[in-house]
């Protein structure tokens, strides 16, 4: 079974649009590699994390920031299809 991605976001912080944008980017890039992307409103204030199945891939509170889309694609690729080329998104993230 293909992995499922969940983006959990704080709706009170108005982060739904950011979550939807990231979901769209992941679905476009990994359409054949993932089962889907779920947007999950969090009941925890300030929460924004991205999971593949039940493994946290990125947590805003731990990192102190949101992921850059290139960085997120690289993190997802490394789990779901390590041999996949991301083209220009494969350059180093600073």
C-alpha positions as CSV (number, residue, x, y, z in Angstrom):
1,X,0.0,0.0,0.0
2,X,1.2,3.5,-0.8
3,X,2.1,5.8,2.0
4,X,-0.4,8.5,3.1
5,X,0.6,12.0,4.0
6,X,-1.2,14.1,6.7
7,X,-0.7,17.8,7.2
8,X,-2.0,18.8,10.6
9,X,-2.5,22.5,11.0
10,X,-3.9,25.1,13.4
11,X,-7.1,26.5,11.9
12,X,-7.1,29.4,14.5
13,X,-3.7,30.5,13.1
14,X,-5.2,30.6,9.6
15,X,-2.7,28.0,8.3
16,X,-5.2,26.1,6.2
17,X,-4.2,27.9,3.0
18,X,-0.5,27.0,3.6
19,X,-1.5,23.4,4.3
20,X,-3.6,23.3,1.1
21,X,-0.8,24.7,-1.0
22,X,1.7,22.2,0.4
23,X,-0.8,19.4,-0.2
24,X,-1.3,20.5,-3.8
25,X,2.5,20.5,-4.4
26,X,2.9,17.1,-2.9
27,X,0.0,15.6,-4.9
28,X,1.4,17.1,-8.1
29,X,4.9,15.8,-7.5
30,X,4.2,12.4,-6.0
31,X,0.9,11.5,-7.7
32,X,2.1,7.9,-8.5
33,X,4.0,7.5,-5.2
34,X,1.5,8.3,-2.5
35,X,-2.0,7.2,-1.5
36,X,-3.1,10.8,-0.9
37,X,-2.7,13.9,1.3
38,X,-5.1,14.6,4.2
39,X,-5.6,18.1,5.7
40,X,-6.3,17.7,9.4
41,X,-7.4,20.7,11.5
42,X,-5.6,20.5,14.9
43,X,-7.2,21.1,18.2
44,X,-3.8,22.1,19.5
45,X,-3.0,25.8,19.1
46,X,0.0,26.6,16.9
47,X,0.4,23.0,15.6
48,X,1.7,22.4,12.1
49,X,3.2,19.1,11.3
50,X,3.5,16.8,8.4
51,X,3.4,13.0,8.7
52,X,3.8,10.0,6.4
53,X,1.6,7.3,7.9
54,X,2.3,7.8,11.6
55,X,5.9,9.1,11.4
56,X,6.4,12.8,11.8
57,X,8.4,14.2,8.9
58,X,8.4,17.8,9.9
59,X,7.2,19.6,13.0
60,X,7.0,23.4,13.0
61,X,7.5,23.7,16.8
62,X,10.6,21.5,16.8
63,X,12.1,23.3,13.8
64,X,11.0,26.8,14.8
65,X,9.8,27.4,11.3
66,X,7.7,26.1,8.4
67,X,9.3,23.9,5.8
68,X,10.3,25.3,2.4
69,X,8.5,23.5,-0.4
70,X,11.7,22.2,-1.9
71,X,12.8,20.9,1.5
72,X,9.5,19.2,2.0
73,X,9.6,17.5,-1.4
74,X,13.1,16.2,-0.6
75,X,12.0,14.9,2.8
76,X,8.9,13.2,1.2
77,X,10.9,11.8,-1.7
78,X,13.5,10.3,0.6
79,X,10.8,8.2,2.2
80,X,8.4,7.4,-0.6
81,X,10.7,7.1,-3.7
82,X,14.4,7.7,-2.9
83,X,15.4,7.3,-6.6
84,X,12.9,9.9,-7.9
85,X,14.5,13.0,-9.4
86,X,12.9,16.3,-8.3
87,X,14.6,18.3,-11.1
88,X,15.3,21.8,-9.9
89,X,14.0,21.0,-6.5
90,X,17.0,18.6,-6.0
91,X,19.4,21.5,-5.3
92,X,20.6,22.1,-1.8
93,X,18.2,23.9,0.5
94,X,20.0,26.5,2.6
